[in-house]
Amino acid sequence: MKVFRKQPNDHLDYDIILTDWLSPDDEIVSADVAAPEGIEVTQVGIEPNRIKIWIKGGQSGQSYKFSPLIYTKSREKEIDFIMTVTEM
């Protein structure tokens, strides 16, 4: 499972790249991304082979599990990742 790190005041974008999973004629068409309590998703961008998730907030010392559901032309894929918030 992928782990990203951010500081509590960061408002940054994180990419979920699916190039290795997608078949040559498939592409991402949408994504459902819910934020766990205590952290916020402010925007989700869709490209043919990736989603870009903008995340802000979170409490230092906490980890948050995200499980976006990604829809392609022909399939659905759940990708889990952890966002660890750390004051650096």
PEUR-V102503 format. One record per residue. RES is the residue in one letter. SS is DSSP state (@ for helix, = for strand, . for the rest). PHI is phi in degrees with one decimal (none if undefined). BURIAL is # if it has 16 or more other ideal C-beta (glycine too) atoms within 10 Angstrom, else .. Layout:
((RES/SS/PHI/BURIAL) (RES/SS/PHI/BURIAL))
This chain:
((M/./none/.) (K/=/-70.1/.) (V/=/-122.6/.) (F/=/-107.7/#) (R/=/-125.0/.) (K/=/-150.1/#) (Q/./-88.6/.) (P/./-56.4/.) (N/./-92.2/.) (D/./-66.6/.) (H/=/-131.7/.) (L/=/-127.5/.) (D/=/-101.8/.) (Y/=/-131.8/#) (D/=/-98.6/.) (I/=/-110.6/#) (I/=/-101.6/.) (L/./-115.7/#) (T/./-52.9/.) (D/./-70.3/.) (W/./-93.2/.) (L/./-73.1/#) (S/./-76.8/.) (P/./-56.2/.) (D/./-102.3/.) (D/./-105.3/.) (E/./-155.6/.) (I/=/-74.2/#) (V/=/-115.5/.) (S/=/-164.5/.) (A/=/-153.9/#) (D/=/-107.1/.) (V/./-127.9/#) (A/./-107.1/.) (A/./-91.6/#) (P/./-64.8/.) (E/./-59.0/.) (G/./101.5/.) (I/=/-144.6/#) (E/=/-129.9/.) (V/=/-95.1/#) (T/=/-101.4/.) (Q/=/-162.5/.) (V/=/-129.8/#) (G/=/-105.9/.) (I/=/-116.4/.) (E/=/-125.8/.) (P/./-56.2/.) (N/./-123.4/#) (R/=/-157.0/#) (I/=/-117.9/#) (K/=/-116.3/.) (I/=/-113.8/#) (W/=/-92.8/.) (I/=/-128.8/#) (K/=/-138.5/#) (G/=/85.5/#) (G/./99.3/#) (Q/./-101.8/.) (S/./-56.2/.) (G/./90.7/.) (Q/./-104.6/.) (S/=/-118.6/.) (Y/=/-125.5/#) (K/=/-93.5/.) (F/=/-109.3/#) (S/=/-137.3/.) (P/=/-62.6/#) (L/=/-104.0/.) (I/=/-108.2/#) (Y/=/-107.7/.) (T/=/-109.7/#) (K/./-58.7/.) (S/./-129.1/.) (R/./-143.2/.) (E/=/-126.4/.) (K/=/-137.9/.) (E/=/-97.3/.) (I/=/-119.8/#) (D/=/-91.6/.) (F/=/-149.4/#) (I/=/-111.6/.) (M/=/-108.9/#) (T/=/-101.1/.) (V/=/-101.2/#) (T/./-141.2/.) (E/./-75.1/.) (M/./-100.5/.))
